[in-house]
C-alpha cells in the first residue's frame, strides 16, 4: 500500500473534518471517507483489503444510524476509493463479529447496513470463527500467551484497515483503535471485559449486587488494567497497516445503548494505534495521560500517548498540512462517559 509520506511516521496523526448536521445520511459518511482517503493518497498495489469496523451491538441495536458502530456508509466510501486506486473488487473484505443479543444464536449481518453494502458493492462479510482463525503467539504477553485471530487479519499480501467508531466506553473511557482489534479475535475468546473482571480478587468484589451500587475507583482501575493487558497482547499479534476512526457522528455514554450522538464530522487516522487513540481521546474531551489502557500501551512500547510528542496534521483544500489549532477541532461540549457497567438496555458491556 502507498500512503502519503508524512503519515508513514508512527507519531503522525491526521485529523480531517467536514461540516455535518443531523440527520447525517449515508452519502455524508461516504463523502467523509472519500475525502480523507484521497488526502492520505492511499493506493493499493494488488493486495487484499480487509476493513475492520465496529459492528458489535447485536440485532436489537443493529440500525446503522444509532451511532453505536462504524457507519456502513463510511466503509462504502472507503471501498469506492480503494477500487479507484488499485484495489480489486473481488478482494475487499469486512471483518467483524456481528453479535446477536444471545451469543448462542448464529451470527448474522441483517439490519446492520453491511448486508446492504455487501449486496451493492460485492464486499465480502467475514466473521472470525474458529475455522477461520489461526493461533499466533503474543510476544512478552501480559494475559494471553497465544491468541486465536482471523487469518484475514494477519494473512500475507493483505492491507488491514482498522476503522473504529469515535465513542466513549463504560469501562475503557474511550473505545477506539486498540479496543476495536478485539473483533479480530475468535468470537469465543474475545470477551476481554468479562475475563478481566474475573481476575479481580474475590474479596474486592461483591457479585451479589449491581456493580454501580458498590464499585469504587480502585476496583474499577483494576478492571481497566485487566482489559488493557489483553488489548496490549492483541496489538502485538494483530497490527493494522492503517487506522481510520469514523467520527462523522461521535457517541458518548456507555458506548452502547445509553448515550448521545454528536455531529462532529471528524476522521482521525494514522499508522500507530496508540497515537491515533491519544489524539481522538483528546478531541472528544479526555486527557489521554489519564486513560489507563493508553498509558499501559505506551509502557510496553506500542506507541506514544504524549500529545506533545505527536505530529498532528489536518486537511486543507485536499492537502495535508500541520494542524494550526487542535483546540478548534475539539468537541464542544466534550463527550461524557457513563462508567461501571453498561446497564439495562446495553447488552454488551465489554
C-alpha positions as CSV (number, residue, x, y, z in Angstrom):
1,X,0.0,0.0,0.0
2,X,1.1,3.5,-0.8
3,X,0.4,6.3,1.7
4,X,1.2,10.0,2.0
5,X,4.8,10.1,3.1
6,X,4.0,12.3,6.2
7,X,1.7,9.6,7.5
8,X,4.3,6.8,7.5
9,X,5.6,8.3,10.7
10,X,4.1,6.4,13.8
11,X,3.9,9.7,15.6
12,X,1.9,11.3,12.8
13,X,-1.9,11.7,13.1
14,X,-4.2,13.2,10.6
15,X,-7.5,14.9,11.6
16,X,-10.0,15.6,8.8
17,X,-13.2,17.4,9.4
18,X,-16.2,18.1,7.2
19,X,-19.3,20.2,8.1
20,X,-22.2,18.0,9.2
21,X,-25.6,18.4,10.8
22,X,-28.1,15.8,11.9
23,X,-29.6,13.8,10.5
24,X,-26.5,12.6,8.7
25,X,-27.2,10.4,5.7
26,X,-25.3,7.6,4.1
27,X,-23.8,9.9,1.4
28,X,-22.3,12.2,4.0
29,X,-20.4,9.3,5.6
30,X,-19.4,8.1,2.2
31,X,-18.1,11.6,1.3
32,X,-16.1,11.9,4.5
33,X,-14.3,8.7,3.9
34,X,-13.5,9.5,0.3
35,X,-12.1,12.9,1.3
36,X,-9.9,11.5,4.0
37,X,-8.7,8.6,1.8
38,X,-7.9,11.0,-1.0
39,X,-5.9,13.3,1.2
40,X,-3.9,10.4,2.5
41,X,-3.1,9.3,-1.1
42,X,-3.9,5.7,-0.3
43,X,-3.2,3.3,-3.2
44,X,-3.3,-0.4,-3.1
45,X,-0.8,-2.4,-5.1
46,X,-2.8,-5.6,-5.8
47,X,-3.2,-6.5,-2.1
48,X,-6.3,-7.9,-0.5
49,X,-8.0,-5.2,1.6
50,X,-9.5,-6.1,4.9
51,X,-11.6,-3.5,6.7
52,X,-12.3,-4.0,10.4
53,X,-15.2,-1.7,11.5
54,X,-17.0,-1.7,14.9
55,X,-20.4,-3.6,14.4
56,X,-20.8,-5.4,17.7
57,X,-24.1,-4.3,19.0
58,X,-26.4,-7.2,18.3
59,X,-29.6,-7.5,16.3
60,X,-31.7,-5.3,18.7
61,X,-29.5,-2.3,18.0
62,X,-28.3,-3.2,14.5
63,X,-29.7,0.0,12.9
64,X,-26.6,1.8,11.5
65,X,-27.9,5.2,12.4
66,X,-27.8,4.5,16.2
67,X,-24.3,6.0,16.3
68,X,-23.1,2.9,18.2
69,X,-21.0,1.4,15.4
70,X,-18.9,2.4,12.4
71,X,-21.4,3.5,9.8
72,X,-21.5,1.3,6.7
73,X,-21.7,4.4,4.5
74,X,-18.2,5.3,5.7
75,X,-16.9,1.9,4.7
76,X,-18.7,2.3,1.4
77,X,-16.7,5.5,0.8
78,X,-13.5,3.6,1.6
79,X,-14.5,0.9,-0.9
80,X,-15.1,3.5,-3.6
81,X,-11.6,4.9,-3.1
82,X,-9.8,1.6,-2.9
83,X,-11.4,0.3,-6.1
84,X,-10.4,3.5,-7.9
85,X,-6.8,3.3,-6.6
86,X,-5.5,-0.2,-7.2
87,X,-8.0,-2.3,-5.3
88,X,-9.7,-5.4,-6.7
89,X,-13.5,-5.6,-6.3
90,X,-13.2,-9.3,-5.6
91,X,-10.6,-8.8,-2.8
92,X,-12.2,-6.4,-0.4
93,X,-13.5,-7.8,2.9
94,X,-15.2,-6.6,6.0
95,X,-14.1,-8.5,9.1
96,X,-16.2,-8.3,12.3
97,X,-18.3,-10.3,14.8
98,X,-21.9,-9.0,14.3
99,X,-23.2,-10.5,17.6
100,X,-26.8,-11.0,18.4
101,X,-28.1,-10.4,21.9
102,X,-27.8,-14.1,22.6
103,X,-24.4,-15.5,22.0
104,X,-25.9,-18.9,21.4
105,X,-27.7,-17.7,18.2
106,X,-26.0,-17.7,14.8
107,X,-24.1,-14.6,13.8
108,X,-25.7,-12.6,11.0
109,X,-25.5,-9.1,9.5
110,X,-29.2,-8.5,8.9
111,X,-30.2,-4.9,9.6
112,X,-26.7,-3.6,10.2
113,X,-26.5,-1.9,6.8
114,X,-23.5,-4.0,6.0
115,X,-25.8,-6.5,4.4
116,X,-27.0,-3.8,2.0
117,X,-23.4,-2.7,1.5
118,X,-22.3,-6.2,0.5
119,X,-25.2,-6.5,-1.9
120,X,-24.5,-3.2,-3.6
121,X,-20.7,-3.5,-3.8
122,X,-19.7,-7.1,-3.6
123,X,-17.7,-6.6,-0.4
124,X,-17.4,-10.0,1.4
125,X,-18.5,-10.1,5.0
126,X,-16.5,-12.4,7.3
127,X,-16.6,-13.3,11.0
128,X,-13.6,-14.6,13.0
129,X,-15.0,-18.0,13.9
130,X,-12.9,-21.0,15.0
131,X,-12.4,-22.5,11.5
132,X,-11.3,-19.1,10.0
133,X,-8.8,-18.3,12.7
134,X,-5.2,-19.2,13.4
135,X,-3.2,-19.3,16.6
136,X,-0.4,-16.7,17.0
137,X,2.0,-16.2,19.9
138,X,1.8,-12.9,21.8
139,X,5.4,-11.7,22.4
140,X,6.1,-10.9,26.1
141,X,2.4,-11.5,26.8
142,X,0.6,-9.9,29.7
143,X,-2.6,-12.1,29.7
144,X,-2.7,-14.4,26.7
145,X,0.4,-16.4,25.6
146,X,-1.4,-17.1,22.3
147,X,-4.4,-15.6,20.5
148,X,-6.7,-17.2,18.0
149,X,-7.1,-14.5,15.4
150,X,-8.6,-14.2,12.0
151,X,-6.5,-15.4,9.1
152,X,-7.7,-12.4,7.1
153,X,-6.3,-10.0,9.7
154,X,-2.8,-11.5,9.6
155,X,-2.5,-13.0,6.2
156,X,0.1,-12.2,3.6
157,X,-0.4,-9.7,0.8
158,X,-3.2,-8.1,2.9
159,X,-3.7,-4.5,4.0
160,X,-5.6,-4.3,7.3
161,X,-7.7,-1.1,7.8
162,X,-8.8,-0.7,11.4
163,X,-11.9,1.5,11.3
164,X,-13.4,2.0,14.8
165,X,-16.2,4.4,15.8
166,X,-15.4,7.6,17.7
167,X,-17.1,7.0,21.1
168,X,-16.8,6.6,24.8
169,X,-17.0,3.3,26.8
170,X,-18.3,2.3,30.2
171,X,-15.0,0.6,31.2
172,X,-12.2,1.8,29.0
173,X,-13.4,5.5,28.9
174,X,-12.8,5.6,25.1
175,X,-13.1,2.7,22.7
176,X,-11.1,3.3,19.6
177,X,-8.3,1.6,17.6
178,X,-6.8,-0.6,20.2
179,X,-10.1,-1.9,21.5
180,X,-11.5,-2.4,18.1
181,X,-8.9,-5.1,17.4
182,X,-10.8,-7.4,19.8
183,X,-13.1,-8.0,16.9
184,X,-10.3,-9.8,15.0
185,X,-10.1,-12.4,17.8
186,X,-12.1,-15.7,17.7
187,X,-15.7,-14.9,18.7
188,X,-15.4,-17.3,21.7
189,X,-12.2,-15.8,23.1
190,X,-12.8,-12.0,22.8
191,X,-14.8,-11.4,26.0
192,X,-12.0,-9.3,27.4
193,X,-14.0,-7.3,29.9
194,X,-15.5,-10.4,31.5
195,X,-12.1,-12.1,31.6
196,X,-10.6,-9.0,33.3
197,X,-13.4,-8.9,35.8
198,X,-12.7,-12.5,36.9
199,X,-9.1,-11.6,37.7
200,X,-10.0,-9.1,40.4
201,X,-9.6,-10.8,43.8
202,X,-12.9,-12.1,45.1
203,X,-12.5,-10.2,48.4
204,X,-12.7,-7.0,46.5
205,X,-15.9,-7.9,44.6
206,X,-19.5,-8.1,45.6
207,X,-21.1,-10.1,42.8
208,X,-24.4,-10.3,44.7
209,X,-25.2,-6.6,43.9
210,X,-25.2,-4.5,40.8
211,X,-21.8,-3.1,40.3
212,X,-22.8,0.6,40.1
213,X,-24.1,0.3,43.7
214,X,-20.7,-0.6,45.3
215,X,-17.8,-0.4,42.9
216,X,-15.1,2.2,43.9
217,X,-12.4,3.7,41.9
218,X,-9.8,1.2,43.0
219,X,-11.7,-1.8,41.8
220,X,-12.7,0.0,38.6
221,X,-9.0,0.7,37.9
222,X,-8.1,-2.9,38.4
223,X,-10.7,-3.9,35.9
224,X,-9.4,-1.4,33.4
225,X,-5.9,-2.7,33.8
226,X,-7.0,-6.3,33.2
227,X,-8.6,-5.1,29.9
228,X,-5.5,-3.1,29.0
229,X,-3.3,-6.1,29.3
230,X,-5.4,-8.0,26.9
231,X,-5.5,-5.1,24.4
232,X,-1.7,-5.0,24.5
233,X,-1.4,-8.7,23.7
234,X,-3.8,-8.3,20.8
235,X,-1.9,-5.3,19.5
236,X,1.3,-7.3,19.4
237,X,-0.4,-10.0,17.4
238,X,-2.6,-8.0,15.0
239,X,-1.1,-4.8,13.8
240,X,-3.2,-2.8,11.3
241,X,-1.5,-1.1,8.4
242,X,-3.7,2.0,8.8
243,X,-6.2,3.2,11.5
244,X,-9.1,5.4,10.4
245,X,-11.6,6.4,13.1
246,X,-15.0,7.3,11.9
247,X,-16.1,10.3,13.9
248,X,-18.7,11.8,11.5
249,X,-21.0,11.1,14.4
250,X,-19.4,10.7,17.8
251,X,-21.2,8.9,20.6
252,X,-20.9,9.2,24.4
253,X,-22.4,7.5,27.4
254,X,-21.6,3.8,27.8
255,X,-20.7,3.4,24.2
256,X,-23.8,1.3,23.7
257,X,-27.5,2.0,24.1
258,X,-27.2,4.7,26.7
259,X,-25.7,7.8,25.2
260,X,-26.0,10.8,22.9
261,X,-24.8,11.4,19.3
262,X,-22.8,14.4,18.3
263,X,-22.4,15.5,14.7
264,X,-18.6,16.1,14.7
265,X,-17.6,15.4,11.1
266,X,-14.2,14.0,12.2
267,X,-12.0,11.4,10.6
268,X,-8.8,10.7,12.6
269,X,-6.1,8.5,11.0
270,X,-2.6,7.2,11.4
271,X,-0.4,4.1,11.3
272,X,0.0,3.8,15.1
273,X,-3.0,2.8,17.2
274,X,-1.8,4.4,20.4
275,X,-1.0,7.8,18.7
276,X,-4.4,7.8,16.9
277,X,-6.3,6.9,20.1
278,X,-4.4,9.6,22.0
279,X,-5.5,12.3,19.6
280,X,-9.0,11.0,19.3
281,X,-9.5,10.8,23.1
282,X,-8.3,14.4,23.4
283,X,-10.6,15.6,20.7
284,X,-13.7,14.3,22.5
285,X,-12.7,15.8,25.8
286,X,-10.4,13.4,27.7
287,X,-6.8,13.7,29.0
288,X,-5.0,10.8,27.2
289,X,-2.5,10.5,30.0
290,X,-5.2,9.5,32.5
291,X,-6.7,6.8,30.3
292,X,-5.3,3.5,31.7
293,X,-5.3,1.4,28.5
294,X,-3.3,4.1,26.7
295,X,-0.8,4.6,29.5
296,X,-0.2,0.8,29.7
297,X,0.2,0.5,25.9
298,X,2.9,3.2,25.9
299,X,4.6,1.5,28.8
300,X,5.1,-1.7,26.7
301,X,6.3,0.2,23.7
302,X,3.2,0.1,21.5
303,X,3.3,3.9,20.7
304,X,3.3,7.4,22.2
305,X,0.5,8.6,24.4
306,X,2.0,12.0,24.9
307,X,0.2,14.6,22.8
308,X,3.2,17.0,22.8
309,X,5.3,14.4,21.1
310,X,2.9,13.7,18.2
311,X,2.8,15.4,14.9
312,X,-0.8,16.4,14.2
313,X,-1.9,17.3,10.7
314,X,-5.2,18.5,9.2
315,X,-6.6,18.6,5.7
316,X,-6.9,22.0,3.9
317,X,-8.1,22.1,0.3
318,X,-7.4,18.5,-0.1
319,X,-3.7,18.8,1.1
320,X,-2.2,17.6,4.4
321,X,-0.7,20.4,6.4
322,X,0.4,20.8,10.0
323,X,-2.6,21.3,12.2
324,X,-2.8,25.0,13.0
325,X,-5.1,24.7,16.0
326,X,-6.1,21.4,17.5
327,X,-8.2,23.1,20.1
328,X,-10.5,24.3,17.4
329,X,-11.2,20.7,16.5
330,X,-12.2,19.6,19.9
331,X,-15.8,18.6,20.6
332,X,-17.9,21.3,22.3
333,X,-19.4,20.3,24.7
334,X,-17.0,17.4,25.5
335,X,-18.4,13.9,25.4
336,X,-19.2,12.3,28.8
337,X,-18.8,8.7,29.8
338,X,-21.1,6.6,31.9
339,X,-18.8,4.3,33.9
340,X,-19.1,1.0,35.7
341,X,-21.5,-1.3,33.8
342,X,-23.5,-1.0,30.6
343,X,-26.8,-1.2,32.4
344,X,-30.2,-2.2,31.3
345,X,-30.6,-2.0,27.5
346,X,-26.8,-2.3,27.0
347,X,-26.3,-6.0,26.3
348,X,-22.6,-6.0,25.7
349,X,-20.6,-4.3,28.5
350,X,-17.2,-5.4,27.0
